[in-house]
Amino acid sequence: MTTDPSTLDDAARDLLFRNARTHYAWQDRPVPDTKLQELYDLLKWAPTSANSSPARFVFIRTKEGKDKLRPALSAGNVEATMAAPVTVIVATDSKFYDRLPTLYPQADVRTWFADNWSLADQTATRNGTLQGAYLILAARAVGLDCAPMSGFDNWKVDEAFLTGTDWRSNFLVNLGHGDPAGLPARNPRLTFDEACRLE
């Protein structure tokens, strides 16, 4: 237990990491739009390169939206996704740099990316993925459970939801209140010595 006011206590660490699980079964409890706004208003403060903020989020929470998503899902993800109150498409905006004059006004960084497709693509993918991870932590912080997924057809998702935009799907996250009865035994993690080096 920590008593340092500049760090999170054990209860908060448990909520965000140690006791948090990927859920496959969901309680029949709605997630109000205000909760999704609360989630975004938390995650948006986390860092990205040059404050680029390339992630875009599509919150699918209607039956019509879920029906549109269903054909893009791998068979093993259909049941859990249809049962989840919300599924988020974590996407990246390939023209994120057009927002940089507002997001990073202290320098003209738009040209770094607008004139360099490879750098723009790498930056959007890396930082958009970071923001997807921030979404998971923010969701846990506001009382929601999560299930990130990569078992889907990106092209079908993009065609169904992102046509006419410069956004492209990265991964999906189911959100809601998980049913603990549906949790399998927790898998192990690598130890510090297995995963880390000190140089």
PyMOL commands that set and color helices and strands:
alter all, ss='L'
color gray80, all
select helices_A, chain A and resi 10-18+33-43+49-51+63-72+75-83+96-103+110-114+117-141+154-162+180-182+192-195
alter helices_A, ss='H'
color red, helices_A
select strands_A, chain A and resi 55-60+86-93+145-149+167-176
alter strands_A, ss='S'
color yellow, strands_A
deselect
rebuild
show_as cartoon
